[in-house]
Amino acid sequence: QVQLVESGGGLVQAGGSLRLSCAASGRTFSSYGMGWFRQAPGKEREFVATIRWSGGDTIYADSVKGRFIIFRDSDKIAVYLQMNSLKPEDTAVYCCAAKDTSLGWNYWGQGTQVSVSS
């Protein structure tokens, strides 16, 4: 079984920055891609960003484009989300996800809380 563990959440003022980390452990798996999703109270889970392991291609939600950066550590199966110019509407539980094929997301982390005060 593959486990994804996130860290780096917290409380920050609007305009501030946070960096989230997600590390995979457990059985060896070949990562096709990793990504970040978030869910705010009373809202559906939404896509934030994804990175393809081979080549490093990235995709961002329009709401975070230009403010967030997703990047990976090629030496270990880990992905990061650098969040800049944070807004109160970015407040949510952020979850890391991974997939070993081009199909759906196979693995999910427990999530880390990000709170942005105005």
A tleap script that builds the chain and sets N, CA, C and O, in Angstrom:
source leaprc.protein.ff14SB
mol = sequence {
  NGLN VAL GLN LEU VAL GLU SER GLY GLY GLY
  LEU VAL GLN ALA GLY GLY SER LEU ARG LEU
  SER CYS ALA ALA SER GLY ARG THR PHE SER
  SER TYR GLY MET GLY TRP PHE ARG GLN ALA
  PRO GLY LYS GLU ARG GLU PHE VAL ALA THR
  ILE ARG TRP SER GLY GLY ASP THR ILE TYR
  ALA ASP SER VAL LYS GLY ARG PHE ILE ILE
  PHE ARG ASP SER ASP LYS ILE ALA VAL TYR
  LEU GLN MET ASN SER LEU LYS PRO GLU ASP
  THR ALA VAL TYR CYS CYS ALA ALA LYS ASP
  THR SER LEU GLY TRP ASN TYR TRP GLY GLN
  GLY THR GLN VAL SER VAL SER CSER
}
set mol.1.N position { 0.838 -1.181 0.000 }
set mol.1.CA position { 0.000 0.000 0.000 }
set mol.1.C position { 0.883 1.244 0.000 }
set mol.1.O position { 1.934 1.265 0.641 }
set mol.2.N position { 0.461 2.261 -0.708 }
set mol.2.CA position { 1.195 3.514 -0.788 }
set mol.2.C position { 0.529 4.529 0.131 }
set mol.2.O position { -0.691 4.694 0.104 }
set mol.3.N position { 1.318 5.195 0.929 }
set mol.3.CA position { 0.807 6.257 1.783 }
set mol.3.C position { 1.358 7.603 1.318 }
set mol.3.O position { 2.527 7.728 0.955 }
set mol.4.N position { 0.493 8.589 1.341 }
set mol.4.CA position { 0.888 9.962 1.037 }
set mol.4.C position { 0.705 10.789 2.303 }
set mol.4.O position { -0.366 10.782 2.909 }
set mol.5.N position { 1.747 11.493 2.694 }
set mol.5.CA position { 1.700 12.292 3.917 }
set mol.5.C position { 2.008 13.742 3.575 }
set mol.5.O position { 3.077 14.060 3.053 }
set mol.6.N position { 1.045 14.622 3.881 }
set mol.6.CA position { 1.226 16.045 3.622 }
set mol.6.C position { 1.723 16.757 4.871 }
set mol.6.O position { 1.512 16.305 5.996 }
set mol.7.N position { 2.380 17.869 4.644 }
set mol.7.CA position { 2.795 18.742 5.740 }
set mol.7.C position { 2.921 20.164 5.207 }
set mol.7.O position { 2.947 20.389 3.997 }
set mol.8.N position { 3.000 21.118 6.130 }
set mol.8.CA position { 3.247 22.496 5.728 }
set mol.8.C position { 2.065 23.417 5.811 }
set mol.8.O position { 2.205 24.613 5.553 }
set mol.9.N position { 0.886 22.901 6.168 }
set mol.9.CA position { -0.267 23.786 6.288 }
set mol.9.C position { -0.140 24.678 7.504 }
set mol.9.O position { 0.777 24.523 8.310 }
set mol.10.N position { -1.066 25.613 7.630 }
set mol.10.CA position { -1.057 26.516 8.770 }
set mol.10.C position { -1.919 27.720 8.538 }
set mol.10.O position { -2.717 27.768 7.602 }
set mol.11.N position { -1.747 28.699 9.408 }
set mol.11.CA position { -2.499 29.945 9.337 }
set mol.11.C position { -1.570 31.053 8.852 }
set mol.11.O position { -0.459 31.210 9.358 }
set mol.12.N position { -2.030 31.812 7.876 }
set mol.12.CA position { -1.218 32.884 7.312 }
set mol.12.C position { -2.130 34.057 6.959 }
set mol.12.O position { -3.313 33.869 6.677 }
set mol.13.N position { -1.581 35.245 6.976 }
set mol.13.CA position { -2.358 36.420 6.586 }
set mol.13.C position { -2.444 36.516 5.068 }
set mol.13.O position { -1.586 36.005 4.349 }
set mol.14.N position { -3.485 37.174 4.601 }
set mol.14.CA position { -3.637 37.393 3.169 }
set mol.14.C position { -2.386 38.066 2.604 }
set mol.14.O position { -1.835 38.991 3.200 }
set mol.15.N position { -1.958 37.583 1.454 }
set mol.15.CA position { -0.739 38.084 0.840 }
set mol.15.C position { 0.495 37.295 1.194 }
set mol.15.O position { 1.550 37.466 0.583 }
set mol.16.N position { 0.367 36.435 2.175 }
set mol.16.CA position { 1.499 35.634 2.623 }
set mol.16.C position { 1.713 34.399 1.772 }
set mol.16.O position { 1.038 34.189 0.765 }
set mol.17.N position { 2.671 33.584 2.200 }
set mol.17.CA position { 3.047 32.387 1.456 }
set mol.17.C position { 3.129 31.175 2.376 }
set mol.17.O position { 3.396 31.293 3.572 }
set mol.18.N position { 2.897 30.027 1.794 }
set mol.18.CA position { 3.088 28.741 2.466 }
set mol.18.C position { 3.600 27.748 1.438 }
set mol.18.O position { 3.340 27.887 0.243 }
set mol.19.N position { 4.329 26.747 1.909 }
set mol.19.CA position { 4.751 25.661 1.040 }
set mol.19.C position { 4.253 24.350 1.626 }
set mol.19.O position { 4.548 24.015 2.773 }
set mol.20.N position { 3.503 23.625 0.834 }
set mol.20.CA position { 3.030 22.298 1.224 }
set mol.20.C position { 3.950 21.231 0.645 }
set mol.20.O position { 4.490 21.373 -0.452 }
set mol.21.N position { 4.110 20.166 1.408 }
set mol.21.CA position { 4.926 19.038 0.973 }
set mol.21.C position { 4.096 17.768 1.032 }
set mol.21.O position { 3.195 17.637 1.861 }
set mol.22.N position { 4.406 16.844 0.153 }
set mol.22.CA position { 3.730 15.549 0.141 }
set mol.22.C position { 4.759 14.499 -0.220 }
set mol.22.O position { 5.385 14.565 -1.277 }
set mol.23.N position { 4.930 13.529 0.663 }
set mol.23.CA position { 5.893 12.464 0.433 }
set mol.23.C position { 5.178 11.130 0.383 }
set mol.23.O position { 4.264 10.875 1.168 }
set mol.24.N position { 5.593 10.287 -0.535 }
set mol.24.CA position { 5.021 8.948 -0.669 }
set mol.24.C position { 5.894 7.942 0.062 }
set mol.24.O position { 7.121 8.025 0.022 }
set mol.25.N position { 5.267 7.012 0.714 }
set mol.25.CA position { 5.993 5.929 1.377 }
set mol.25.C position { 5.191 4.646 1.222 }
set mol.25.O position { 4.048 4.662 0.765 }
set mol.26.N position { 5.799 3.553 1.606 }
set mol.26.CA position { 5.143 2.266 1.469 }
set mol.26.C position { 5.757 1.489 0.334 }
set mol.26.O position { 6.958 1.585 0.083 }
set mol.27.N position { 4.943 0.723 -0.351 }
set mol.27.CA position { 5.487 -0.089 -1.420 }
set mol.27.C position { 5.940 0.789 -2.575 }
set mol.27.O position { 5.413 1.880 -2.790 }
set mol.28.N position { 6.902 0.305 -3.296 }
set mol.28.CA position { 7.418 1.039 -4.438 }
set mol.28.C position { 6.360 1.123 -5.529 }
set mol.28.O position { 5.738 0.119 -5.875 }
set mol.29.N position { 6.161 2.297 -6.062 }
set mol.29.CA position { 5.271 2.418 -7.202 }
set mol.29.C position { 5.861 3.431 -8.162 }
set mol.29.O position { 6.612 4.324 -7.769 }
set mol.30.N position { 5.512 3.277 -9.405 }
set mol.30.CA position { 6.008 4.164 -10.433 }
set mol.30.C position { 4.990 5.271 -10.624 }
set mol.30.O position { 3.888 5.039 -11.121 }
set mol.31.N position { 5.370 6.475 -10.225 }
set mol.31.CA position { 4.428 7.575 -10.277 }
set mol.31.C position { 4.260 8.098 -11.697 }
set mol.31.O position { 5.240 8.423 -12.367 }
set mol.32.N position { 3.017 8.177 -12.150 }
set mol.32.CA position { 2.717 8.806 -13.437 }
set mol.32.C position { 2.537 10.299 -13.235 }
set mol.32.O position { 2.931 11.113 -14.071 }
set mol.33.N position { 1.931 10.639 -12.105 }
set mol.33.CA position { 1.718 12.041 -11.817 }
set mol.33.C position { 1.282 12.224 -10.378 }
set mol.33.O position { 0.789 11.294 -9.739 }
set mol.34.N position { 1.469 13.428 -9.881 }
set mol.34.CA position { 1.006 13.784 -8.545 }
set mol.34.C position { 0.322 15.137 -8.621 }
set mol.34.O position { 0.571 15.924 -9.533 }
set mol.35.N position { -0.538 15.394 -7.657 }
set mol.35.CA position { -1.269 16.655 -7.722 }
set mol.35.C position { -1.804 17.071 -6.382 }
set mol.35.O position { -1.671 16.364 -5.383 }
set mol.36.N position { -2.415 18.239 -6.382 }
set mol.36.CA position { -3.022 18.806 -5.190 }
set mol.36.C position { -4.487 19.150 -5.484 }
set mol.36.O position { -4.831 19.668 -6.547 }
set mol.37.N position { -5.313 18.845 -4.519 }
set mol.37.CA position { -6.730 19.197 -4.552 }
set mol.37.C position { -7.046 19.908 -3.239 }
set mol.37.O position { -6.285 19.811 -2.276 }
set mol.38.N position { -8.160 20.617 -3.204 }
set mol.38.CA position { -8.555 21.269 -1.953 }
set mol.38.C position { -10.060 21.221 -1.788 }
set mol.38.O position { -10.818 21.123 -2.754 }
set mol.39.N position { -10.465 21.294 -0.533 }
set mol.39.CA position { -11.892 21.305 -0.237 }
set mol.39.C position { -12.145 22.301 0.881 }
set mol.39.O position { -11.638 22.156 1.993 }
set mol.40.N position { -12.933 23.308 0.564 }
set mol.40.CA position { -13.319 24.316 1.543 }
set mol.40.C position { -14.607 23.871 2.229 }
set mol.40.O position { -15.347 23.064 1.667 }
set mol.41.N position { -14.895 24.373 3.426 }
set mol.41.CA position { -16.112 23.975 4.141 }
set mol.41.C position { -17.352 24.212 3.301 }
set mol.41.O position { -17.554 25.301 2.763 }
set mol.42.N position { -18.180 23.182 3.193 }
set mol.42.CA position { -19.434 23.317 2.467 }
set mol.42.C position { -19.300 23.306 0.960 }
set mol.42.O position { -20.276 23.545 0.248 }
set mol.43.N position { -18.102 23.032 0.463 }
set mol.43.CA position { -17.886 23.038 -0.987 }
set mol.43.C position { -17.363 21.692 -1.464 }
set mol.43.O position { -16.876 20.878 -0.679 }
set mol.44.N position { -17.475 21.478 -2.766 }
set mol.44.CA position { -16.949 20.261 -3.376 }
set mol.44.C position { -15.419 20.340 -3.429 }
set mol.44.O position { -14.838 21.425 -3.439 }
set mol.45.N position { -14.788 19.173 -3.464 }
set mol.45.CA position { -13.351 19.136 -3.659 }
set mol.45.C position { -13.034 19.656 -5.058 }
set mol.45.O position { -13.718 19.325 -6.026 }
set mol.46.N position { -11.985 20.475 -5.147 }
set mol.46.CA position { -11.618 21.018 -6.447 }
set mol.46.C position { -10.145 20.786 -6.747 }
set mol.46.O position { -9.309 20.700 -5.848 }
set mol.47.N position { -9.860 20.691 -8.014 }
set mol.47.CA position { -8.499 20.512 -8.491 }
set mol.47.C position { -7.714 21.805 -8.303 }
set mol.47.O position { -8.238 22.898 -8.517 }
set mol.48.N position { -6.446 21.668 -7.898 }
set mol.48.CA position { -5.569 22.834 -7.744 }
set mol.48.C position { -4.446 22.803 -8.770 }
set mol.48.O position { -4.283 23.744 -9.547 }
set mol.49.N position { -3.672 21.722 -8.773 }
set mol.49.CA position { -2.528 21.650 -9.677 }
set mol.49.C position { -2.082 20.207 -9.798 }
set mol.49.O position { -2.310 19.393 -8.902 }
set mol.50.N position { -1.442 19.900 -10.918 }
set mol.50.CA position { -0.902 18.569 -11.119 }
set mol.50.C position { 0.413 18.647 -11.870 }
set mol.50.O position { 0.652 19.591 -12.623 }
set mol.51.N position { 1.252 17.669 -11.667 }
set mol.51.CA position { 2.528 17.592 -12.371 }
set mol.51.C position { 2.734 16.167 -12.863 }
set mol.51.O position { 2.564 15.199 -12.122 }
set mol.52.N position { 3.102 16.068 -14.119 }
set mol.52.CA position { 3.390 14.763 -14.688 }
set mol.52.C position { 4.822 14.397 -14.340 }
set mol.52.O position { 5.741 15.201 -14.494 }
set mol.53.N position { 4.999 13.152 -13.862 }
set mol.53.CA position { 6.324 12.797 -13.370 }
set mol.53.C position { 7.370 12.800 -14.473 }
set mol.53.O position { 8.486 13.280 -14.277 }
set mol.54.N position { 7.008 12.264 -15.631 }
set mol.54.CA position { 7.943 12.249 -16.745 }
set mol.54.C position { 7.798 13.534 -17.542 }
set mol.54.O position { 6.767 13.767 -18.173 }
set mol.55.N position { 8.806 14.348 -17.515 }
set mol.55.CA position { 8.760 15.600 -18.263 }
set mol.55.C position { 8.402 16.806 -17.431 }
set mol.55.O position { 8.762 17.931 -17.775 }
set mol.56.N position { 7.695 16.583 -16.334 }
set mol.56.CA position { 7.389 17.690 -15.442 }
set mol.56.C position { 6.316 18.644 -15.922 }
set mol.56.O position { 6.225 19.764 -15.418 }
set mol.57.N position { 5.496 18.232 -16.886 }
set mol.57.CA position { 4.416 19.107 -17.355 }
set mol.57.C position { 3.467 19.429 -16.199 }
set mol.57.O position { 3.134 18.560 -15.393 }
set mol.58.N position { 3.046 20.668 -16.134 }
set mol.58.CA position { 2.161 21.093 -15.051 }
set mol.58.C position { 0.857 21.667 -15.590 }
set mol.58.O position { 0.810 22.196 -16.701 }
set mol.59.N position { -0.187 21.558 -14.799 }
set mol.59.CA position { -1.486 22.140 -15.090 }
set mol.59.C position { -1.988 22.778 -13.807 }
set mol.59.O position { -1.846 22.207 -12.726 }
set mol.60.N position { -2.575 23.959 -13.923 }
set mol.60.CA position { -3.091 24.678 -12.763 }
set mol.60.C position { -4.550 25.064 -12.966 }
set mol.60.O position { -5.002 25.303 -14.086 }
set mol.61.N position { -5.267 25.118 -11.863 }
set mol.61.CA position { -6.611 25.695 -11.898 }
set mol.61.C position { -6.470 27.190 -12.167 }
set mol.61.O position { -5.493 27.811 -11.747 }
set mol.62.N position { -7.430 27.758 -12.855 }
set mol.62.CA position { -7.378 29.183 -13.162 }
set mol.62.C position { -7.290 30.036 -11.899 }
set mol.62.O position { -6.663 31.096 -11.901 }
set mol.63.N position { -7.912 29.574 -10.837 }
set mol.63.CA position { -7.968 30.356 -9.603 }
set mol.63.C position { -6.605 30.504 -8.922 }
set mol.63.O position { -6.426 31.397 -8.095 }
set mol.64.N position { -5.643 29.641 -9.258 }
set mol.64.CA position { -4.341 29.703 -8.596 }
set mol.64.C position { -3.211 30.004 -9.570 }
set mol.64.O position { -2.066 30.191 -9.157 }
set mol.65.N position { -3.524 30.050 -10.849 }
set mol.65.CA position { -2.501 30.264 -11.863 }
set mol.65.C position { -1.781 31.593 -11.624 }
set mol.65.O position { -2.415 32.628 -11.416 }
set mol.66.N position { -0.456 31.546 -11.657 }
set mol.66.CA position { 0.341 32.749 -11.413 }
set mol.66.C position { 0.667 32.984 -9.956 }
set mol.66.O position { 1.509 33.825 -9.641 }
set mol.67.N position { 0.017 32.260 -9.060 }
set mol.67.CA position { 0.274 32.412 -7.619 }
set mol.67.C position { 0.871 31.151 -7.011 }
set mol.67.O position { 1.712 31.236 -6.116 }
set mol.68.N position { 0.452 29.996 -7.480 }
set mol.68.CA position { 0.922 28.723 -6.943 }
set mol.68.C position { 1.877 28.061 -7.928 }
set mol.68.O position { 1.747 28.216 -9.143 }
set mol.69.N position { 2.837 27.323 -7.384 }
set mol.69.CA position { 3.777 26.573 -8.207 }
set mol.69.C position { 3.871 25.155 -7.663 }
set mol.69.O position { 4.108 24.953 -6.472 }
set mol.70.N position { 3.684 24.177 -8.538 }
set mol.70.CA position { 3.838 22.781 -8.155 }
set mol.70.C position { 5.173 22.290 -8.710 }
set mol.70.O position { 5.512 22.564 -9.861 }
set mol.71.N position { 5.920 21.570 -7.894 }
set mol.71.CA position { 7.167 21.003 -8.365 }
set mol.71.C position { 7.434 19.709 -7.617 }
set mol.71.O position { 6.844 19.433 -6.572 }
set mol.72.N position { 8.349 18.918 -8.189 }
set mol.72.CA position { 8.593 17.589 -7.633 }
set mol.72.C position { 10.052 17.403 -7.289 }
set mol.72.O position { 10.918 18.149 -7.747 }
set mol.73.N position { 10.309 16.407 -6.482 }
set mol.73.CA position { 11.671 15.981 -6.176 }
set mol.73.C position { 11.894 14.673 -6.925 }
set mol.73.O position { 11.259 13.663 -6.621 }
set mol.74.N position { 12.785 14.693 -7.891 }
set mol.74.CA position { 12.994 13.514 -8.718 }
set mol.74.C position { 13.721 12.397 -7.974 }
set mol.74.O position { 13.643 11.235 -8.373 }
set mol.75.N position { 14.416 12.734 -6.913 }
set mol.75.CA position { 15.170 11.719 -6.168 }
set mol.75.C position { 14.282 10.898 -5.236 }
set mol.75.O position { 14.631 9.780 -4.855 }
set mol.76.N position { 13.172 11.446 -4.885 }
set mol.76.CA position { 12.214 10.715 -4.061 }
set mol.76.C position { 10.820 11.073 -4.552 }
set mol.76.O position { 10.629 12.108 -5.191 }
set mol.77.N position { 9.887 10.257 -4.268 }
set mol.77.CA position { 8.536 10.523 -4.760 }
set mol.77.C position { 7.888 11.534 -3.829 }
set mol.77.O position { 7.213 11.177 -2.863 }
set mol.78.N position { 8.109 12.801 -4.141 }
set mol.78.CA position { 7.586 13.890 -3.324 }
set mol.78.C position { 7.174 15.035 -4.231 }
set mol.78.O position { 7.787 15.279 -5.270 }
set mol.79.N position { 6.142 15.719 -3.826 }
set mol.79.CA position { 5.656 16.862 -4.587 }
set mol.79.C position { 5.401 18.007 -3.625 }
set mol.79.O position { 5.076 17.791 -2.457 }
set mol.80.N position { 5.550 19.224 -4.124 }
set mol.80.CA position { 5.425 20.412 -3.296 }
set mol.80.C position { 4.478 21.393 -3.962 }
set mol.80.O position { 4.310 21.389 -5.182 }
set mol.81.N position { 3.869 22.224 -3.149 }
set mol.81.CA position { 3.022 23.292 -3.663 }
set mol.81.C position { 3.438 24.580 -2.985 }
set mol.81.O position { 3.173 24.782 -1.799 }
set mol.82.N position { 4.086 25.446 -3.733 }
set mol.82.CA position { 4.455 26.760 -3.229 }
set mol.82.C position { 3.286 27.697 -3.474 }
set mol.82.O position { 2.899 27.925 -4.621 }
set mol.83.N position { 2.731 28.232 -2.421 }
set mol.83.CA position { 1.549 29.076 -2.524 }
set mol.83.C position { 1.927 30.500 -2.133 }
set mol.83.O position { 2.310 30.760 -0.992 }
set mol.84.N position { 1.817 31.408 -3.078 }
set mol.84.CA position { 2.142 32.817 -2.849 }
set mol.84.C position { 0.900 33.680 -3.005 }
set mol.84.O position { -0.101 33.249 -3.577 }
set mol.85.N position { 0.974 34.874 -2.502 }
set mol.85.CA position { -0.143 35.828 -2.607 }
set mol.85.C position { -1.459 35.173 -2.190 }
set mol.85.O position { -2.464 35.260 -2.895 }
set mol.86.N position { -1.431 34.534 -1.060 }
set mol.86.CA position { -2.603 33.795 -0.600 }
set mol.86.C position { -3.769 34.732 -0.315 }
set mol.86.O position { -3.592 35.863 0.135 }
set mol.87.N position { -4.962 34.225 -0.591 }
set mol.87.CA position { -6.201 34.968 -0.393 }
set mol.87.C position { -7.087 34.200 0.594 }
set mol.87.O position { -6.935 32.988 0.747 }
set mol.88.N position { -7.999 34.887 1.255 }
set mol.88.CA position { -8.904 34.173 2.174 }
set mol.88.C position { -9.661 33.036 1.479 }
set mol.88.O position { -9.957 32.019 2.105 }
set mol.89.N position { -9.976 33.203 0.195 }
set mol.89.CA position { -10.695 32.143 -0.522 }
set mol.89.C position { -9.835 30.918 -0.808 }
set mol.89.O position { -10.342 29.920 -1.321 }
set mol.90.N position { -8.551 30.973 -0.489 }
set mol.90.CA position { -7.701 29.793 -0.598 }
set mol.90.C position { -7.816 28.897 0.634 }
set mol.90.O position { -7.262 27.798 0.658 }
set mol.91.N position { -8.521 29.356 1.638 }
set mol.91.CA position { -8.695 28.561 2.851 }
set mol.91.C position { -9.404 27.252 2.530 }
set mol.91.O position { -10.493 27.248 1.956 }
set mol.92.N position { -8.773 26.138 2.905 }
set mol.92.CA position { -9.316 24.817 2.594 }
set mol.92.C position { -8.407 23.753 3.199 }
set mol.92.O position { -7.318 24.050 3.690 }
set mol.93.N position { -8.872 22.519 3.153 }
set mol.93.CA position { -8.008 21.373 3.420 }
set mol.93.C position { -7.399 20.963 2.091 }
set mol.93.O position { -8.112 20.680 1.128 }
set mol.94.N position { -6.088 20.934 2.051 }
set mol.94.CA position { -5.371 20.587 0.828 }
set mol.94.C position { -4.907 19.141 0.896 }
set mol.94.O position { -4.265 18.726 1.861 }
set mol.95.N position { -5.238 18.378 -0.141 }
set mol.95.CA position { -4.890 16.962 -0.200 }
set mol.95.C position { -3.970 16.696 -1.377 }
set mol.95.O position { -4.127 17.255 -2.463 }
set mol.96.N position { -3.023 15.839 -1.129 }
set mol.96.CA position { -2.110 15.368 -2.154 }
set mol.96.C position { -2.703 14.098 -2.768 }
set mol.96.O position { -3.357 13.312 -2.084 }
set mol.97.N position { -2.463 13.914 -4.063 }
set mol.97.CA position { -2.933 12.707 -4.742 }
set mol.97.C position { -1.860 12.215 -5.697 }
set mol.97.O position { -1.019 12.988 -6.155 }
set mol.98.N position { -1.896 10.929 -5.990 }
set mol.98.CA position { -0.926 10.345 -6.913 }
set mol.98.C position { -1.608 9.298 -7.784 }
set mol.98.O position { -2.599 8.684 -7.388 }
set mol.99.N position { -1.061 9.113 -8.966 }
set mol.99.CA position { -1.579 8.084 -9.855 }
set mol.99.C position { -0.415 7.391 -10.520 }
set mol.99.O position { 0.621 8.003 -10.779 }
set mol.100.N position { -0.592 6.097 -10.799 }
set mol.100.CA position { 0.476 5.362 -11.453 }
set mol.100.C position { 0.140 5.035 -12.898 }
set mol.100.O position { 0.893 4.322 -13.561 }
set mol.101.N position { -0.973 5.544 -13.392 }
set mol.101.CA position { -1.311 5.442 -14.806 }
set mol.101.C position { -1.930 6.770 -15.214 }
set mol.101.O position { -2.063 7.681 -14.397 }
set mol.102.N position { -2.302 6.870 -16.462 }
set mol.102.CA position { -2.941 8.095 -16.934 }
set mol.102.C position { -4.412 8.162 -16.538 }
set mol.102.O position { -5.096 9.142 -16.834 }
set mol.103.N position { -4.888 7.135 -15.880 }
set mol.103.CA position { -6.300 7.091 -15.476 }
set mol.103.C position { -6.482 7.855 -14.162 }
set mol.103.O position { -5.740 8.796 -13.879 }
set mol.104.N position { -7.457 7.454 -13.373 }
set mol.104.CA position { -7.806 8.204 -12.173 }
set mol.104.C position { -6.756 8.154 -11.084 }
set mol.104.O position { -5.806 7.373 -11.134 }
set mol.105.N position { -6.959 9.018 -10.094 }
set mol.105.CA position { -6.047 9.119 -8.965 }
set mol.105.C position { -6.209 7.899 -8.057 }
set mol.105.O position { -7.300 7.602 -7.571 }
set mol.106.N position { -5.086 7.199 -7.843 }
set mol.106.CA position { -5.128 5.957 -7.075 }
set mol.106.C position { -4.989 6.188 -5.579 }
set mol.106.O position { -5.592 5.482 -4.771 }
set mol.107.N position { -4.185 7.185 -5.220 }
set mol.107.CA position { -3.791 7.341 -3.828 }
set mol.107.C position { -4.060 8.770 -3.359 }
set mol.107.O position { -3.900 9.737 -4.104 }
set mol.108.N position { -4.474 8.862 -2.105 }
set mol.108.CA position { -4.813 10.167 -1.526 }
set mol.108.C position { -4.203 10.307 -0.140 }
set mol.108.O position { -4.128 9.343 0.622 }
set mol.109.N position { -3.773 11.510 0.172 }
set mol.109.CA position { -3.315 11.805 1.515 }
set mol.109.C position { -4.483 12.208 2.393 }
set mol.109.O position { -5.618 12.323 1.931 }
set mol.110.N position { -4.185 12.424 3.679 }
set mol.110.CA position { -5.226 12.793 4.650 }
set mol.110.C position { -5.580 14.266 4.566 }
set mol.110.O position { -6.688 14.660 4.928 }
set mol.111.N position { -4.670 15.064 4.103 }
set mol.111.CA position { -4.939 16.483 3.964 }
set mol.111.C position { -4.263 17.314 5.039 }
set mol.111.O position { -3.952 16.826 6.126 }
set mol.112.N position { -4.042 18.582 4.712 }
set mol.112.CA position { -3.477 19.535 5.652 }
set mol.112.C position { -4.261 20.842 5.535 }
set mol.112.O position { -4.590 21.287 4.436 }
set mol.113.N position { -4.549 21.440 6.676 }
set mol.113.CA position { -5.387 22.645 6.695 }
set mol.113.C position { -4.567 23.884 6.357 }
set mol.113.O position { -3.487 24.106 6.905 }
set mol.114.N position { -5.097 24.673 5.457 }
set mol.114.CA position { -4.540 25.982 5.139 }
set mol.114.C position { -5.615 27.018 5.430 }
set mol.114.O position { -6.720 26.947 4.893 }
set mol.115.N position { -5.284 27.978 6.283 }
set mol.115.CA position { -6.225 29.028 6.634 }
set mol.115.C position { -5.579 30.376 6.350 }
set mol.115.O position { -4.458 30.646 6.781 }
set mol.116.N position { -6.302 31.218 5.618 }
set mol.116.CA position { -5.792 32.529 5.248 }
set mol.116.C position { -6.718 33.582 5.835 }
set mol.116.O position { -7.906 33.626 5.518 }
set mol.117.N position { -6.165 34.425 6.690 }
set mol.117.CA position { -6.969 35.463 7.337 }
set mol.117.C position { -6.887 36.753 6.539 }
set mol.117.O position { -5.880 37.046 5.895 }
set mol.118.N position { -7.968 37.515 6.596 }
set mol.118.CA position { -8.019 38.784 5.836 }
set mol.118.C position { -7.459 39.929 6.646 }
set mol.118.O position { -7.423 41.063 6.169 }
savepdb mol mol.pdb
quit
